[in-house]
Amino acid sequence: MRNIPDLITVSELARLINVSRPTLYKYKEMYEANDTELGIKYKELFDFIEKCLVKNEIYNYTNNIFTSSDNSLTDKLKLDENKELVTLFNKIIDNKEKINIELLNQYIDEKIKEN
């Protein structure tokens, strides 16, 4: 992974995403290890930083993603004690080009109707 301070200081990035510097380092380690317990929005943040060319883009990205008032999905995933949902969502996101999302959605709807 690209070194974060190449574009932005660790302190700045931690402040932008509302985490401590040690937490940010931990998330970076999890990202580099492909740890499935890393939250989706943090994985996407590090993916974005890999491709990013200028600091301003990071500010815009974090402003859009980390200041959103709707963190309900993220909050629900944090409550998933056995991490099955986190693993599932990461698998779907990582393979979205190979998955028929519409078919998956229909399957889920059918299962909901059965119960």
Order of alpha helices (4+ residues) and beta strands (2+ residues): alpha-alpha-alpha-alpha-alpha-alpha-alpha
